[in-house]
Amino acid sequence: MQLVKKNVALLDPYVPGYQPGREEKVVKLNTNENPYPPSPAVGRCLEGLNPADLRLYPDPSARALRKTLARVYGVDAANVFCGNGSDELIALVFRTFLEPDDIVLFPYPSYSVYRAQAELHGIRCKAVETAADFQVRPDDYLRYPGKVILLANPNPPAGTLLPLSELDGLAAVFPGLLVVDEAYIDFGGESALSLIGPRPNLLVLRTFSKSFSLCGLRVGYAFGDAGLIRALDKTKDSYNLNSLSQILAIAAVEDYAYMRENAQRIVAGREYLREQLASLGFDTPASYGNFILVEHGVLAAPLIYRELARRRIFVRHFNERRLAGKLRISVGTPEEMAELVSALQEILADNGGR
């Protein structure tokens, strides 16, 4: 008797970037974490927490957090859902809206959790190729009988952006559910949040991980038609968001100005990094995320990746179709990026790259 479900046994799980030990001294530019700390309000909130409160269950609906998000983003609380990171929100899309015979569409390349969740839930999927420059082409999604489109915008690993007008046009003609994953939207582009009223088939996913510097907190949130939110409430786990996460997320989002200032620092750092790498012979296309996808004109990506890792500088290399010759590099602090550039200069000089 096979104890593990067949689709789980065959599952190709999501593989995150290498996570060095916290005590190791490294330059970590491989997981798109924010290089700057969260709002000081989060620290003050932590200091004021009473450990005795942890004996109680958290609010199962995260009502205070939903109300705060609704106020900050200018929507009704009935249009807000909160979960255990945007990864849970993605999983709930499959649990809530897709039947076994349905098809989910998503770009290739993109966030590989989309495919992993489709395989885990036994849902048929179609990876729709992006253009040669990795740009998403909305018309391509209308060629397939999909029930749900999962579309990251900006779309990793290249950081390409679909303008709001094109998202609106796609939602207007697509007969199913359009899910726009805006994990990186605070680093460039216009959010689709304004479309949730006129487009009841639109669900917008967000996260506290990237622009709010709270990867370790695991808080995601979604905006959508009240009917979609009610459906998600039916399928979520009973207590899907712990008490600490709810309290600290409120503190973070209430200091929205701090997040915006940090995001702008990262955008400036991204453009500085593109300029520096271009001077070293890298192709550095525009990105709207907190990362860039680059390729060197002479040296192979695996060699550069290994040489950087040897120097305890970690970037991301995807050994897969269309990406094997490229490296994805997260934006770090000015000091981290200076160390990266110096190491690359050394690697290129040692290997005849320039």
N, C-alpha and C positions, 0 to 999 in steps of 0.2 A: 504494500500500500504506500502510495506517495503522499506524505504528510503535507508537503508544501504545495500550494496551488500552482498549476502549470504555468500560468502567466507570471507568477512571482519567481518561480524557478528560472524562467527564461529572461527575467527582467535585466535590462542593462541600466543600473541605477545611476543617478546623478553623482558625479565625482567633483567635490569642491576643490578649490585650489589648496595647495600645501599649507598646512597650519603649523608653523614652528611653535615650540614651547614659549610660554610667556616670558620665561627667564632668559631666552636666547636674545642676543643682540643682533638684529637683522634689519634690513630695509625691506619691508613687506609691501609690495606693490602688485599683488596677484589676486586679490579678492574684492576689489572695488570698495574697500572700507574708506570711511571718511578719515583723513589724517588728523583732523582737529577734534578736540573733546566736545561733548554735548554742552548744552547751555548750563551755566553755573546754577541756574534754578533747579536743575536735576540733582546736583550735589547737595544743595540746601534742603531739598525735599527728602533726600536719603537720610540726612542727619536728623531730621525730625520724625522719622518713622518709629512706631512703637512695635517691637517684635511680638508683643502679646497679641496684636491684631492678626497675626498670621495663623492663629488657631481657627479663625473664621473662614468660611468659603468666600471666594471673591464674588462680586456682582456678576451673575451669569450673562447679563446683557451688556455689561460695560456702559451703563447708561450715562454716567458722568463724563466719560471719555467721548461717547458719541455726541453728547450735547456740546462739549467743548469744541470738537472738530466741526460740528455744524455751525457754531457761532464763528469760528475762525475762517472757515471756507465759504460762509454765506449760503448755506443750504439748510433744509429742514432735518431734524434729527431722524425722521423716518426714512431719510435717504442715505443713512450712514450705517455701515456694518464694521465691526472690529474683530480681528482674529490674531492668531498666533503666528505673526509674520505674514508676508504676502504669499509665502509658500503654502500656508494653510488655505488662504483664499483661492489659490489656483486649484488645490485639491478639492475644495468645496464646489468649484465650478463643475468638475467632473461628477461629483456626488449628487449635485442638485439639478443640473440642467441636461445631462446627457444620458440617453438610453443606450443599451448595448449595441443597437444597430445604427446609432448615429455616427457621424464623422466630425472630428474636430480638425480645424485647419490652423496652421501656424507657420511662420516664416522659417526658412533655413538660409543661413545659420541664425540661431537665436538662443534664448535661454533654454538649455537642454532639459530642465525640469518639466517643460510642457510635454515632451515625448515620454519621459519617464512616468509621469502621472497618467498619460493615456494608456500606456502598457500596464501599469499597476491596476487601473480600473477596467481593463479589458475593453477599452473604447478604440474604435478604428480612427486612425489619424492620417493626415496628409500634410507633409512638409512642403510648403510652396516656396520654390526657389526665389531668392531675391535677385536683383539685377547684378551685373558685373561689379558695380560699385557698392553692392550690398543694400541698395535702396529697396524698400518694400514697394510693390506695384499693386495697388488696391484692386484693379480690374482682374488680376489673376485669380483672386479668391472667389470671383463670381462664376468661375468655370467648373466648380466642383459643388456637389450637393452637401455642403457642410451645414451642421446645426449650430456650431459655435466657431467663431474665429478668436484665437488668442494672439494678440498683437502687442508686443512690447514697443513702447514709443517714449524715448529713444530706444532703438533696438540693439542690444549687445550681440556680438562683441565689437561691432564696428561703430556703434553710436549714431547710426543714421536716424533721421527724424522725418516723420510724415506730417505735413502741415495740417492744421486743424480743419481747414476746408475739405481736405481729402478724407479725413476721418469722418466728417459729417456726411460727405457724399456716400461713403461706404455704408455707414449706418442707415442711411435713407433707403438704400436699395437692397441691402442684405436681409433676407427673410428671417434669419436666426438671431442669435445673441452675439454681439460684438463686445469682446472683453479687451480693454486697453490697459496694459500693464505699465504704469507710469513710475516705476521705481526710480528712474533717473530724471524725471521731468524738471526738477528744480535746478538742474544744471544747463538747461537750454530748451527752448520751445514753449509752446502754449498748451496748457492742460485742456483735456477734453471735458473737464468738469462742467463747463457752461452748456454742454450738449445733453446732459442727463434729463433735463426737462422735456425738450422737444423730441428726444430719441429714447423712448422707453425700452428699447432693446439694447441699450448701452450700459455696460458696467465698467467703472473706472477703478483700478486697483492702485493703491499707494502703500508706502512702507516708511517706518521710522528708521530703517537701517542706514540709509545712504545720506540724505541731506541733513537729517537730525542727529547723525553720529551715534545711533543706538542699535547697532547690529546685535549686540549681546542681549538686548531686551526682548527681541522677537515680538514686535507689534506691527501688524498690517491693518489697513483700513480700506474700505471700498465705498464708492458713491454710486448710486443708481436709483432707478425707479423704485418706489416703495414696495411694489409687488415683488421685485427681484430681492430686495432686502428681507422681506418676510420669508421668502423661500429659503434664503441662506440661514435665517434664524431657526428654521425647522431642522436643518441638516447638520448644524455645527455640533461639536461636543458640548456637554452640559456646562462645563466651566473651562472654556477654551482659552481664556486670557487671565493670567494670575493677578492677584491684587497689586503686587509691586509694579508690574508692567503697566497696569492701568493708571496708577498714581503718577509714576514717573513720566509716562507719555503725556499726561495732562500738563505737567510742569514744562515739558519740552515744547509742546505746541503752543502754549500760552506765551512763550518767548519766541514767537515766530520771527521777529526782526533779527534775533541772533542767528537763526538758521539761514535766513536770506543773506546775511553778511558772510557767513561761512561759505555758502554756496558760491557767492561771487568770488571769494578768494580762490576757490577750487577752479572756477572757470578761468581766472587769470593764470593760475598755475598750469592748467591744461594747455593754454595757448603758448605759454613760455616753454613747456616741454615739447610741444610740436615744433616750435622754432629751433630749439636746441638739437633735437633729433634730426631735423631736416638738414642742418648744417653738417651732420655726420654721415649723410648719405642715405637716410631712411626716407621712405615714402610715408607721409603723415597726413592722411585724409582728414577732413573735418569730422569732429565728433561732438555730440551734444550730451554725452555722459560725463562721468568723472573718471574717464579712461580714454585711451587711444589705441587703435589697432594699427601696428606699423610693420613694415617689411624693409629689410636692408637690400640695397642693390647688388651687393657682392656676397656677404657672409650669410650662411644658412641660419634660419631661426633656431633650430635645435642646438647648434654650436653656441650661439649667443646666450641662449637660455642656460645651458650647462655652465658656461663660463661665469655668468652672473651668479648662478646658484653657488658656485665654488667660492665666490666672494661674499656670500651670505646676502645677496640681493635677489629677491624672488619676484618674478613676473609670471605671466601665464602663457603657456604654449599649448595649443589644442592640436593634437596629432590626428587630424581628420580632414576630410575633403574640403577644399577651398580655404583652409585655415593653416595647413601644415607649414607654410612658408612665412607665417606671421606671428607676431607677439602682441599680446594685449597687456598694456601697462597702465596701472591705476595711477591717478594723480596723487603725489605725496606732498609733504612739506617742502619748502624751498631747500632745506638741508638734505632731505632724502633725494630730491631730484638732482641736486648738484652731485651727490655721491654716485647716483646712477649714471649721469653723463660722464663723470670722470672715469668710472669703470668701463663704460662703453668705449671711450677714447683709447683706453689701454688695450681692450680686447681687439679693437679694430687695428691698432698699431702692431700688435703681436701676431695677427693673423692675415695681414695684408689687405685688410678691408679699406684702409685709407691711410 
